[in-house]
Amino acid sequence: MEFLRDTWILFLRLVRATMRMPVFIILSIAQPILWVAMFGALFRSVVQIPGFGATSYVQFLAPGVAIMTALFGAAHSGMGMLVDIERGVLDRLLATPAARGSIIAARLLNSGVQVFIQAGLIVGVAMLLGAKAQGGVGGILLVMLAASLLGAAVAAFSNAVALLARRQETVIAVMNFVILPATFTSSMLMSANLMPAWVQRAANVNPVNWAIVAARDGFEGTAPHELATRLALLAAFALVCGLFATGSFGRYRRAM
């Protein structure tokens, strides 16, 4: 119970810090909405390629952009950890009786909740542009769940890198090195049917693609078995990344 209480208190601290930056909130919402509008218009003729497997690119794109937001938004979670380290906030937290695991858990919860809300807004905008949630309200919630699981996992990895490297340049370099290949070896922007064979094989073991497939299946209301499998894989990936972040935090504490 103490762990849950401490996690909630530290989560509220992060929420208040975010609310003090209205520019960040506006941009984090506006950017993915622009992605849906611009990519939807730019690539709308792609669906005419034989074998693409969709009749509307906005319909195809909406779950992918929700996942893209999770990926890019959570990737910089470690920067907040570095700010707390540089300002001495983390050291002061360690001097309190707060459960040590709650310090990491609160950051992962914060990233997951932010992405959950953003994913819902993105799907709503896509529906205004003509996309249809064939899976109904439950399908929309599944898109949001897939995005939040990936967001929590990526945030955990970002925080782990921050705790190990303790340099902003390293965090940025590592996350960019991971995120861009993960994005382009997934079915985020292009149908898996049209990918080269080696990209398809890479996509099968790519957590970003797991999230996209789960989100797309939920949005379309299809392939429940595949959807459940991908969500289970995402949950396992988030757990592994969380353990990595916890181990890195323990190493940081021992190095103090």
KADABEL-V105006 format. One record per residue. N is the residue number from 1. RES is the residue in one letter. SS is DSSP state (2 for helix, 1 for strand, 0 for the rest). BURIAL is + if it has 9 or more other ideal C-beta (glycine too) atoms within 8 Angstrom, else -. Layout:
n: [N:N]
res: [RES:RES]
ss: [SS:SS]
burial: [BURIAL:BURIAL]
This chain:
n: [1:2:3:4:5:6:7:8:9:10:11:12:13:14:15:16:17:18:19:20:21:22:23:24:25:26:27:28:29:30:31:32:33:34:35:36:37:38:39:40:41:42:43:44:45:46:47:48:49:50:51:52:53:54:55:56:57:58:59:60:61:62:63:64:65:66:67:68:69:70:71:72:73:74:75:76:77:78:79:80:81:82:83:84:85:86:87:88:89:90:91:92:93:94:95:96:97:98:99:100:101:102:103:104:105:106:107:108:109:110:111:112:113:114:115:116:117:118:119:120:121:122:123:124:125:126:127:128:129:130:131:132:133:134:135:136:137:138:139:140:141:142:143:144:145:146:147:148:149:150:151:152:153:154:155:156:157:158:159:160:161:162:163:164:165:166:167:168:169:170:171:172:173:174:175:176:177:178:179:180:181:182:183:184:185:186:187:188:189:190:191:192:193:194:195:196:197:198:199:200:201:202:203:204:205:206:207:208:209:210:211:212:213:214:215:216:217:218:219:220:221:222:223:224:225:226:227:228:229:230:231:232:233:234:235:236:237:238:239:240:241:242:243:244:245:246:247:248:249:250:251:252:253:254:255:256]
res: [M:E:F:L:R:D:T:W:I:L:F:L:R:L:V:R:A:T:M:R:M:P:V:F:I:I:L:S:I:A:Q:P:I:L:W:V:A:M:F:G:A:L:F:R:S:V:V:Q:I:P:G:F:G:A:T:S:Y:V:Q:F:L:A:P:G:V:A:I:M:T:A:L:F:G:A:A:H:S:G:M:G:M:L:V:D:I:E:R:G:V:L:D:R:L:L:A:T:P:A:A:R:G:S:I:I:A:A:R:L:L:N:S:G:V:Q:V:F:I:Q:A:G:L:I:V:G:V:A:M:L:L:G:A:K:A:Q:G:G:V:G:G:I:L:L:V:M:L:A:A:S:L:L:G:A:A:V:A:A:F:S:N:A:V:A:L:L:A:R:R:Q:E:T:V:I:A:V:M:N:F:V:I:L:P:A:T:F:T:S:S:M:L:M:S:A:N:L:M:P:A:W:V:Q:R:A:A:N:V:N:P:V:N:W:A:I:V:A:A:R:D:G:F:E:G:T:A:P:H:E:L:A:T:R:L:A:L:L:A:A:F:A:L:V:C:G:L:F:A:T:G:S:F:G:R:Y:R:R:A:M]
ss: [0:2:2:2:2:2:2:2:2:2:2:2:2:2:2:2:2:2:2:0:0:2:2:2:2:2:2:2:2:2:2:2:2:2:2:2:2:2:2:2:2:2:0:2:2:2:2:2:0:0:0:0:0:0:0:0:2:2:2:2:2:2:2:2:2:2:2:2:2:2:2:2:2:2:0:0:2:2:2:2:2:2:2:2:2:2:0:0:2:2:2:2:2:2:0:0:0:0:0:2:2:2:2:2:2:2:2:2:2:2:2:2:2:2:2:2:2:2:2:2:2:2:2:2:2:2:2:2:0:0:0:0:0:0:0:2:2:2:2:2:2:2:2:2:2:2:2:2:2:2:2:2:2:2:2:2:2:2:2:2:2:2:2:2:2:0:0:2:2:2:2:2:2:2:2:2:2:2:2:2:2:2:2:2:0:0:0:0:0:0:0:2:2:2:0:0:2:2:2:2:2:2:2:2:0:0:2:2:2:2:2:2:2:2:2:2:2:2:2:2:0:0:0:2:2:2:2:2:2:2:2:2:2:2:2:2:2:2:2:2:2:2:2:2:2:2:2:2:2:2:2:2:2:2:2:0]
burial: [-:-:+:-:-:+:+:+:+:+:+:-:+:+:+:-:+:+:-:-:-:-:-:-:+:-:-:+:+:-:+:+:+:-:+:+:+:-:+:+:-:-:+:+:-:+:+:-:-:-:-:+:-:+:-:+:+:+:+:+:+:+:+:+:+:+:+:+:+:+:+:+:+:+:+:+:+:+:+:+:+:+:+:+:+:-:-:-:+:+:+:-:+:+:-:-:-:+:+:-:+:+:+:+:+:+:+:+:+:+:+:+:+:+:+:+:-:+:+:+:+:+:+:-:+:+:+:-:+:+:+:-:+:+:+:-:-:-:+:+:+:+:+:+:+:+:+:+:+:+:+:+:+:+:+:+:+:+:+:+:+:+:+:+:+:-:-:-:-:+:+:-:-:+:+:-:-:+:+:-:-:+:+:-:+:+:+:+:-:-:+:-:-:-:+:-:-:-:+:+:-:+:+:-:-:+:+:+:+:+:+:+:+:+:+:+:+:+:+:+:+:-:-:-:-:+:+:-:-:+:+:-:+:+:+:-:+:+:-:+:+:+:-:+:+:+:+:+:+:-:+:+:+:-:-:-]
